[in-house]
Amino acid sequence: MSADAPQLPATLADLINSGWASKSVKQEIHDNFLRALAAGDQLYPGIIGFDDTVIPELNIAILAQHDLLFLGEKGQAKSRLMRLLSTFLDDAIPYLADPAIPVHDDPLKPITRRGRELIAHNPPESVPIAWWPRAERYAERLSPGTKFADVIGEIDPAKLASGVSMSTEDALHFGLIPRMHRGIFAMNELPELDELVQVGLFNILEERDVQIRGYPIKFDLDVMILFSANPATYNRSGKVIPQLKDRIGSIIHTHYPLERELGVQILEQEARIDSDMRNSHAGLQQSEQSPFPPVVVPYFMKELIEEISRAARTSKYVDHESGVSARLSIANYRTMVASARQRAVVLGERPAVPRISDLGHLYASSLGKLELDLMGTHQMSERQVLDAVLAEAIATVFGEYVDRHGLEEIGQIFAQGVKIEVGDMLPSNQYAQLLERVPPVWDKAFEVNASENEAVRASCVEFVLAGLYATDRISRSQEHGRIVYET
């Protein structure tokens, strides 16, 4: 704390004299949210594509002071949204600084027996106050493996041995939720939570009490509870008990980016590739000043990476209930860039520009992220499904960039026995020589991107060749990063 910063109250007397007033955590979030809204602040930094869909419903739910369930498939920013709600908490709140009190008890409205006794039997000047910072007032837990004792509490045998009655709070070892009194608690993957714990949660949500081993313990807990779930499991009978569903205030439905452009913005934000610029000219200028070759990614390559995820989400071979996370795009983008960087360093090229042949390394970052539809009649492996999805993505993006005029001419040239071999380690300056027998490909590459840089041109050439293959105008064989295009 700087010398000019105001001194926070250190005793109950100081706190009372400061005029500080108690608020419930939901009221606190409500008030700070309204201030941010009135000031025109960015409410949910880093959240892209939800402005007209998710955000309006979330705003209303916050103002309604509800406990919330974020319902959506994997990789739809559910956890990030939950964590962002903590930004609407105060910078810090006061609590009774007594190590015997197991929660951050409100100095003006204590809920524990020890807290009430501390205030009743001591003058305000001698009751110590400490401050609980915002960053520590949010906690989350993953449902699988979570026990009642983890989130609610358990009888402490050591305390019983000392003579404490089992029916009082002094006998308890507190779980996460009581310890988050006056904070936010989030439970991820709610349908995977044990039913006994679910019963404890709906008691807390409604009656604000718990029963531990049959003994009722009454707490006036003040906690905002958040949940996340996948629709496929949340809507399945028996996975979430009806009483708990009934006590959740609002359900916030999330979704994948509705437009490819939004998906590209997300992967650019999340992948955090240094020197990754949409403007290739700026990247080329920077490459002259950097000791290592920076990366310049043609925009069509970013679109391809995002289109792979979009195609997978609609593929008949992929389980739609599981979803395809945005992490697939992010991991594939970083893999593609890594391959381009390796080539640039080995060959001494500047800048590093990803090509279609770099996508041959996407198996490593994609396999395991696609859950196949095992109820279908197909017998395709995950690798074969990825090949089909990749071909569909290339055909989609290629069709948007290159009109049909002139493509038949290229196919006729390949029909005369022309073969072109490219690869992720082929120097960029060799592409012009490779295409001497198929000059229309070079011309089409100029239509995609008119850059004179050899590395950018090489990327455009491979895009055109891959598009011709994806639209069944030429054939292709590939192995170990080498691709041969022919009839």
Summary of the structure (lengths in Angstrom):
residues: 487
radius of gyration: 29.6
end to end distance: 71.9
largest distance: 98.9
contacts: 1558
relative contact order: 0.09
helix: 48%
strand: 15%
